[in-house]
Amino acid sequence: MNIPLKETAIVARRIRDPRLDFFRGLGMFIILIAHIPNSAWLNWIPARFGFSDAADMFVFCSGMASALAFGSVFVERGWLMGTARILHRIWQVYWAHIGSCLVLGALVVTADQIFGTHEYVGKYTFDKIFDNAPERLQQLMSLRYIPELYFDILPMYLVLLAMVPVVMAIARIHHTLVFACMIVLWCLAYVWQINLPAQPEGGRDWYFNPLAWQLVFFSGFSLVRGWWPAPPRDWRLYHLP
């Protein structure tokens, strides 16, 4: 990407790069294809040809977009104002997650009533909410309980956003220290299997572990902030079939 990568107030000013929107949209489209059963297109998604997939691309681009959206606030208006902007965004994403859970709960109940089954409520573990609604709803609101089947995507993004002020504070000391912290967190997640519980009684963790995905997110974030030099262009890639 041809984005000036300097830590200055002028360069870091908030802009919206349509290329990021394009590739994030492309990532969402590929993710949709990947979740369609028995689709012939599954043989042609990026995961079949490399070490990453559309989810990696989406999180990486989200880190770049977050640097463009919030990085300038930290530079121009200070750490406290930047943190306030992050908290406001966290508040918005949090209610988007809660609203999505409630809407899905209503849909699976309606589907089971229409088809006369208990399949969908059990598949998404919403039966546990209905078995003990007062306690389970408190756990849902506090993110101690997350429904099944990849419903921790927005909670993962909440944690990543909450880490942005910490990363910006560490970057004031030295940019290399940011990379060291990223690697340590990734090792905790991968080597020592450190994760967040998806339900209080145990037995299930977050599918999208934020301690692992932060390495992808903040790689894109650091690239835009200029902490990580952009890789050189290889014009041979433009001539690949």
Sequence and secondary structure as in RCSB ss.txt:
>XXXX:A:sequence
MNIPLKETAIVARRIRDPRLDFFRGLGMFIILIAHIPNSAWLNWIPARFGFSDAADMFVFCSGMASALAFGSVFV
ERGWLMGTARILHRIWQVYWAHIGSCLVLGALVVTADQIFGTHEYVGKYTFDKIFDNAPERLQQLMSLRYIPELY
FDILPMYLVLLAMVPVVMAIARIHHTLVFACMIVLWCLAYVWQINLPAQPEGGRDWYFNPLAWQLVFFSGFSLVR
GWWPAPPRDWRLYHLP
>XXXX:A:secstr
        TTTTS    HHHHHHHHHHHHHHHHHTSTT GGGGGSGGGTSS  HHHHHHHHHHHHHHHHHHHHHH
HH HHHHHHHHHHHHHHHHHHHHHHHHHHHHHHHHHHHHHT SHHHHHTTTHHHHHSHHHHHHHHHTTS   TTT
TTHHHHHHHHHHHHHHHHHHHHH HHHHHHHHHHHHHHHHTS    BSSTTSS B SS HHHHHHHHHHHHHHHH
TSS      GGGGG  
